[in-house]
Amino acid sequence: MKAINLKSLVATMCAVAVLAVAAVTTTARADDDPFAVLNKIKEAGVLKVPVMTGEEPGYIKDPATGEWSGFYVEWANEIAELLGVEVETVETTWGNLAADFQAGKIDIAIGLNPNPKRGLVVDYLSVPLFTDAWAITVPAGSPIKTWADLNKPEMRLVVQKGSTMQVVAEALCPKAQITPVEDRNLAVLELKSGRADAILLAIFDALQVKKEGIGEVVLPEPILRNPATIGVARVAGNQGYVNFLTNWVQQQRALGLAQGKLNAAWEKAGIDLSLLPPGFSF
């Protein structure tokens, strides 16, 4: 049996210990780096952004070219330009955003409403980009005027699956028959076919549906305002990213840039904003 060289053994153990400490330290530094996410986006050269069909005028897809536009896409391009990267679009739905963040498919989502389930994996900016309100699209002549009118067993209420709309419906209208569907187009089909009494939508989305000649828009009493903010994946090293985006949002609101973009987008889309209550500010 070979004799063990004590000095060599001690030297080897010390070397292994140093390497282990170095590895732990390197990992800790990477995790503690508040700019890790920002640097990763810059290194990749792209900002991965979700886009959705049936969500005009926020997301507009050109059927001829497949190119995306709309005010959400414009905002994404402005953010990407500041970072020195290009936008990479990822087609998805509101209900899939949490899974998309977890899978690393997207880097940002603009216009999100705080959602407790999604909030388990998403960090929301504390400052909203704009303020919306919850509305319903109903058939012409519908008597529904309040949340109480909707909260009845015979009422059939359609929402987008996995969205904040579903959370609101389940909280305020638990007695109603709530039907979750994948997107706004499917919700509209439910109403047009007579299988629904109302669709729960953000007010500006409801106005877009009305502009297409479908139903009437009601702001149920009491009016519920909801913040539309930005979400990013809840991962180590996103503090600098969140801080950058928060400063960008504050500038957008303070200089009237966000409000101006929305006004221009809705005017271009022919959306009538006269239904908004007096003093309503987005």
N, C-alpha and C positions, 0 to 999 in steps of 0.2 A: 504494500500500500504506500502510495506516494505521500511524503510529508507535506503538510500544509504550510505554505509560506505565510506567516502571520502578517508580515508587512504588506505583502501583495493583496491579501484578503482585505485588510483594512483600507488600503488605497482604492480597491475596487468598490467597496461599500460606500466610501465617501464620494466617489465619482458618480455612482448611481443616485445617491441622495441629492447631489448637486443638480443632476439632470432632472430629477423629479421636482425639485423646488423650482427650477427654471421653467419647467413645463406648466406647473401650477400658476406661477407668477405671470407667464405669458398669457395664459387663458384668462386669468383674473383681469389683466390689463385690457385685453380685448373686450371682455364683458363690461368693464368699467368705462370704456371709451365712449363718451356721449355722442361722438360723431361717427361711430361705426356704421350705422345705417346710411347716413348721408354719403360717407366715403364709398360704401358698397354700390350705391346707386350711380355715383359719379364714375366709378371704375367700370361698371357695366355699360355706361353710356346711354342707358334708357331708363325712363320712368314708366313703369307698367301701370296702366290706367284702365279701370273697367268701363265698358260701354254697353248700352242696352237698347234693344229694339223696342219700339212702341213707347218711347219715353221722350217724344218731341215736346218742346224745342230744346230740352237739355242735351239730348243725344239725337243726332240726325244722321242716318246712314244713306249715302247716295247709292241707289240700287244699280246704277250703271258702272260706277267705279269701285264701290265698296268702301269709299273714304268716309270718315266720320267727321261731323262738325257739331255745332250746338254750343250753348254757353258753358256747359260742364267741360267739354273738350277744349274750348278756348282757354278756360282757367288752367286746365292741365298743361296746355302748351306754354302758358305764361310762366308757370312754376318750373317747367322743364327748362325753359330758356334761361331762367335765373341760375339753374344748377349746371347749365352747360351740357345738357343731354337732350335726347329726342324722346318723344312720346311713343310708347308701344301699346296699342289698344288690345284689350282682352274682353271678348264678348261674354257676358254673363247675365245674372239677374240680381235684384236686391237681396233675395233670399239666400243666394250662394256666396255673398261677400265674405262672411266669416270663414267659410271653408277655403275660399280663394286666398285670404290673408294667411291662414295657417299653412297652406300649400306653397306659399311664396309666389303665387301667380300674379299678385298685384302689389304695388307699393303704396297706393293712396286711393281713397274713395272720397269724392266731393259731393256734398249735399246730403249727408247722412243725418238721420234723426237718431238721437240717443236711444239705444235698444239694450235692455239689460242682458239678454241672452248673448247678443253679439258683443256686448261690452266685456264678456269674459276673455275675449281674445283680441279685442280692438281697443286702442287708446283714442278717445275722442278729444279734439281740441276744446278747450273751455270756452272759447269765443266763437259764436256762430257766424258763418259767412253771410247768412240772411235769415229772416224769420218768416215762417210760413204759418198756415193755420189748417186745421182739419175740416174738410168739407165732405159732402156726399153728393153723388150724382144719382138722380131719381127720375122716373118717367114723368113726362109733362102732366101736371095736375095732381101730383102726389101730395097727400096731406102731411107728410113727414116734415116737422120743423125743429124738433128737439131730439136730444139723445134719448130721452124717455120714450118718445114715439118709436124709436128703433128697438128699444129694449123690451121686445115682446116675443113670445114663442112663435107667432105666425110670421114674424119679419125675417126675410132672407137677405142677409148682408154679405157681400162679396169683398174679399181683401186679397192683397198679394201675399203669397205664402212666405213666411219667415221674415216679413217686413215689420216696421214699426206700426203700420196700419193694423196688422193682426193683433199686436199687443194692445193698441187702443180699443179695438173692437171687443176683444175678450174682457177688457177692464170695464168698459162703459155699457156694453150690450151683451152681457153673459146669457141672457134669456133668449136672444135671437139665434136663428140658424145661420151660423157663420161658415162661409165656404171659401177656403183659401185656394187661389189659383196662381199659376206661375208668373203671369205678367198682366199689364193693363189691358192689352188687346183681348185676352181671354175673359177678363172681368167685364169688359164692354159687351162681349158676345153673350154673357150670362144675362145682362140687363136687356139687351135687344131681343133675346129669345123668350123673355118673360119668366126666366128662371130665378130672377133676383128682384128685390124691391129697392135695393140701393147698393152703390159701390162706395166704399170709403177711400178717399183720395186726399192728397194735399190740394189746397185750394187752387193752386196754379195748374196742377194736372187736371183737376175737374173742369177748369175753364177751357183747357185745351180740348177736352172731350166734348164740351158743349159747342165749341167752335166748329167741330166736325158734324154738328147737327144732331147730337145724341143727348137726349134728356135735358134736365134742368139742374142747376147747381144750388145747393142749400148749405148755408153755414149753420149747423145745428147749435142751438143755445144750450148751455153757455158756450161761447166761442173758445176753442182751445187753440192757443198759439203753440207752434213747435219750432225749435231752433234747427236750422240746417247747417251742419258743421262739416268738418273734415275728419276722417278716420285713418289711422295707420296701424300696422300690425304691432301688437304688444310684444316686443322683443327687446333683449338687452341692447343698449347702445342707441336707442331711438330718441334720447332726450334732445340732442342737438337738432334732429329732424323736426321734432314737435315744436321746438322753440322757433326754428326758421319759419315753419308754416304758420305759427301763431302770429308772428310779426307780420307776415305777408297778409293774413286775414285782417289784422287790425288796421293796416294801411289801406286795404281795399275798402273797408267800412268808413274809416275816418275821412278819406278823400272822396267818398261817394262813387268809387269805381265799381264796386259790386252792384250797388243800386242802379247805376247808369247802365251797366251791361244787361241787367235783368229787364229794365224798362225797354231797352232797345230790342232785346230778343222777343219779348212778348208783343211789342208793337209790330215787329216784322212778321210775327206769326199770326197777326190779326186777332190777338186775344183781348177781349174786352175786360178791362180791370175795374169797370164801374161798380161791379158787385161787391168789391172790397168795402168793408165798413169804414165810415169816416175816421180819419186819423190813423188808419192801419198803415204801419211802416214795416217794410221788409228789409 
